[in-house]
Every structure is written in C-alpha cells, then in structure tokens.
Amino acid sequence: MPEPILNVAYLGRKGSFASLVAKQRYAQLEQIPQPSVADVVAYVTERRDRIGIVPIENSSGGIIHDSVDVFVEDSFKLFIREETRIHVRYALLGRKGQEIKTIYSHYAALKHCVDWIRAQFPNAKTRAAASTSEAAAIAAEDPGGVAISTRDSALEYGLEILEFPILEKVPNVTQFFTIGHERADSITEGGNTSLVASLSNQPGSLFSFLKPFHDFKANLNRIQSRAIPGRSDACKFFVGIEGLESDQNVHRALELARPLTEGIRVLGSYPRILAPYES
C-alpha cells in the first residue's frame, strides 16, 4: 500500500502560481514553498509521503528549462502524476504614486508582457526572478521596483495592485506537473506520457527514433534536447506523447523506438486537468 501523502511542495514563495495550484488541488495537505525546481525535487525525494508541483511550460514563455534539466538527470527517480493547466492572469504590484524603475517577474511572465512593458514603461528595466512570488518579495524591498505577479502576492508582501489583469485578451496558459514516488492512479484515456530518451549524436538518429511514433500515429506534443555533461557523442531528449503508455499505438511505437536509443526512461502516464482557477 502506498503511504498517504501528507505534504505538497511547490516552486516559489507563497502567492506563486504553483502555490495556487497546490492550494486548489491539494488543500488538505501541508503546503511547503521551495525556492527552485531542484529544491522541490530534493524535498519530495527525501520521503515517500510527499509530492511536488513545478511548472513545465507557458504558452508565451515556452518550456521551463529548469524543470526539464532536472527531469533528464539520471538521479531523478520520481514520476509525473498529473498535468494541470491554468489560465494565468497577471497583476502589476507596487505602490501607488511611485516612480517605476525596475519590473521584476519570472522570465515567462516578462516574455508574455514584453510589448506591454515597452509601451507602458519604456524607461524601466526588467529583471528575472526565480518565480513571480519571488519577484513580488524583491519588489517589496525596492522603492523603485514593481512586480508582475499574482494578486495573492500583493497581500502576502504588502504591495498594492496597480493593474489587473494585464493583457487579459491574450491567451496565457501555464502547465504544471505534480511529481511523486508513485505512478498516477489507473487512467483509461485522455492522458499524456513523458519520457527521457538518450540518442547518439550521429546523422539520422533523431529521425530513426521519431519514425515509429509517426508510423503508429502517436502524436508528440513536446520534445526538448539537452546536452549530456562530458559527452559530445550523445544527447538526451525530453519527450511528451499524447496518450498513455498502455495505449496500443504508444506501446508499439515505444517497443520499436527503444532499440534505436541508448536508453528510454518513462517518467509516467498521467491525467491532464484544465483548472478554472482564479489567478
């Protein structure tokens, strides 16, 4: 029997978007903030009664490389248990009447808002932070600083909401993974699968790996290459597949693709949830 889950760790301080997912999805668990994706993973890895929430991709800012870098490491022994998508709405936090010199936020938020920032604050500098809540905490200590963050962070760090929502009509979805020691509960349909594949660095190796997925109509919705430290003759790919490992087409594609790699590590098949959370 799996141990009951007691704690959920999430990226960022209180008020981050990951904390919002944790609060909404796992309100019954003790909420544990962590400063980085690596810290979330380390915390969860220590005990089997813990899970963690980390961002994986933003529709404007793209893939979250800090998460991918941890997932592809051989030392990563956890599983992806769930994918949660939220419609993100940003708030500008600061102090009314202040001169805005620096705008802090996570790099994905800064990328999403780049045109708006240029139009509204052409003379302000931008600075990336580890999370949107970390940005709010930094801005609270900087008289010339504001943050693009969540409304929860305004209350948490003593700031005012100067504008909300920013770019409401521009779609902005962030995907989060829940990670833990156990695989996801039994799913019959509608899920995704993630894996890490190691490929030799030679002509045609990626094409050969991808061909079985094409042949069996297993759609790949994510593929990211990462270097292997100390090796120039191979690299790793973080791959997302629409469908479950147990689906016949995915299973057959993996069977044929595996011998064409130096190794495949399946990180899990898991449900997808689109959460209508207020951010």
N, C-alpha and C positions, 0 to 999 in steps of 0.2 A: 504493500500500500504506500503511495506517495505521501510524504509528510505534508501536513496542512501548511498553506502559505500564510505567513504572519506579517511580512514586511514587503513593501514595494519601493525600490529606489528609482529616482528619476534624474535626468540631466537638468542642472541649473538650480538656482535658489527657488524659494517659494515664489509663486507668481509666474513661473515659466510656463510655456505651452505644454511641456512634458508633465509638469505638476498638475496642469488642468486635466490631462488625460488620466493621470494617476488618481486624482480626486474623483473624477466621474466614473471611471471603470472599476476602481478598487477602493471605494470609500471605507470599507470595513478594515482595511489593512493600515498598519503604521506607515506613514509617508516619510521617506528618507531622501533628502536632497543630496546630490553629489555634484562636484564641480566639473567633471569631464565624463565623456563616454567611457574611457578606460576605468575611471573610478566606479562608475555604475557596474561595469562588468566584474571588477575585482570584488566589490561588495557582494554581489549576487553569488559569485563563485565560492565564497567562503562557507556558505550554508545552504542547505537544500530547501529551507523554508522561506527563501527569498526569491523575488522576481524583480525585473528592472524594465524601465521604459526609456528608449533612446530614439531620437529622430533618425530617419533613413533617407528621406527625400522631400524636397519642397518644389512645388510646381514652378516657382520663379527662380529660386536659388540653385536648384538642381540637387544632385546627390550630396549627402552629408559624408564627406570623406573620412572624418574621424571615426564614424561608425563602421564604414567598410574596412578601414585599416585594422580595426580590432577583430572584425569577423573573419578576415582571411588569415589571421595568425594561427599557427598550429596549436598554440596554447589555449585557444578559445574552445571550450568544451561544452558550452551551453547550447540550447536550442531556441529557435524563434517559435513562439507560441501563438502570436496573434499580430495582425497588422491593423492598426487603427488610423483612419484618415479623418482629419478635422478641417473644416473651413476656417482659415485663420483670418482674423481681423485685427489689425494693428492699431495701437493708440500712441500718440505723441505725448510723452510725460515730461514735465518740468515744473517751472514756477512762473506764474503769470507775470508779465512785465519784464522778464529777464532778457538780457542780450544773449542770443544763441550763437555760441562759437563752435561747439562740438556736438555731433549727434552720434550716440552710441547705440549699437544693436548687434545681434548675431549677423554674420555675413549674408545669410539667406534673406533676412529682412531688409538689409541695406540694398541688396541687389534688387529685390522686389520694388523698393521705394526709390530707386536711384533717380528716375526722371522727376518724381515729385519733390525730392530733396533739392535737386538742382533748380527747379522752378521756384520753390518756396524759400530756400535758404542758400542762395548761390555762393555766399562767402563762408559758409560753415564747413568745417572739416568733418569727416566721418571716421569713426574708429570701431573696429570689430571687437566684439566681446564673445566669451565662451557660450553665452546664452542670452536671451532677451531679458531675463530677470537679472542676470549679472550686469547687463547694460544699465538697468534701472538703478541698481545699487551703486554703480560707478557715477552715474549722473547725479545721484543724490549728494555726492561728496564734491561735485564740481560746479561752482557757481555759474559757469558758462556752458554747462552741459545739459543736454536733454537726451531722452531715450525713446526709441521705438520699441514698444514692449506690449504687455497685456495690461488691461485695466486693473487686474488684481495687483499688479506690481506697484501701481500708484499708491494704493492703501498700504501695501507692505513696506514701502521705502519712503513714505512721506512726501510724495510728489503729487502734482495736480495733473488732471487730464486736459491737455491743451487742445487736442483734436482727436476725434474718434467718429467713425472709423476712417483710416487712411486708405484711399483708393478702393472704396467699397465695391465698385463695379468691376474691378479687375479680379478674376478668379485667383484664389490663392489657397492651395491645399497642401498641408504637410502630412506626411505619412510617418507613423511611429511603429516601432517593433516592441512587443513585450517579449523579454527573454527570460529563460529559466532552465532548471535542471531537467525537467520532464518535457517530453514532446507534447504537442497540443492534444487535447482530448479528441476522440474519434470524430472525423469530419467525413461527410459523404460526398459533398460537392461544394463548388463555389470558393475554393481556397487557392492559395499560391504555394509555391515551393521555392526555397532558396538553397543554393549550394555554392561551394568553392571548388573550382577546377584548376589544377596545375597543368600547364601546357609547355612543351618545349618551344624554344624560340627558333623556329625554322619555317621556311615557306610552306603555307598550306595547313599548318597545324590548327589554326583557329577555324578555318573553313571546314576541315575534316570533323572537328568537334561539333560544329553547328549543324552540319548536314543532317544527322539523324533527327534533330528536332524539326527541321524543315520537312523531312520525309514523312514524319508521323504527325505533322500539323500540331506540334506542341509550341505554342507561342511564347517567346522570351520577351518579358516586359522590362528587363533590367540586365545590363552586362557592363561591368566595370573592370578594367585591367589594373593590377597593382604589381609593382616590382617585388621581387624576392631578394632581400638583402644578401649581398655576397654572391649573387648569381646573375650572370648576363645571358645564360643559355636557356632560361625558363622564366615564366611569369605566372601569376595567379589571376583568375577571373572570378569575380563575384557575380553570380547569375541568378536572376529571378525568372520563374516559369509560371505561366497561368495554368493552374491545375494542380492536382495532388500527385505525390509520388506513387500512389496506388492506382491512379488512372492508367488505363491500358496504354494510351499513346505516350504518356510521360514515362511510364515504366519501360516500355520498349526502347524509346529514344535514349534513356539513361543506360540501358543494357548495351546498346551499340556504341554509345559515346565513351563509356568508361575505359575500354581498352585503348582508346586513342589519346588518353591523357596519362600524366604521371600520377594521377590520383584525383578522385572526386569525394568530397565530404559534404553530405547532405545536412543542412542546418535545420531542416524541418519543413513539414507541410502544415499550414495554419489557416484559420479563417480570416477573411477581410471584413472589417467593420467600418462603415461610414457613419461617424458620430456627429449628430447635430448639436455639438456643444457650443455654448456661448463663450466667445473669447474676448 
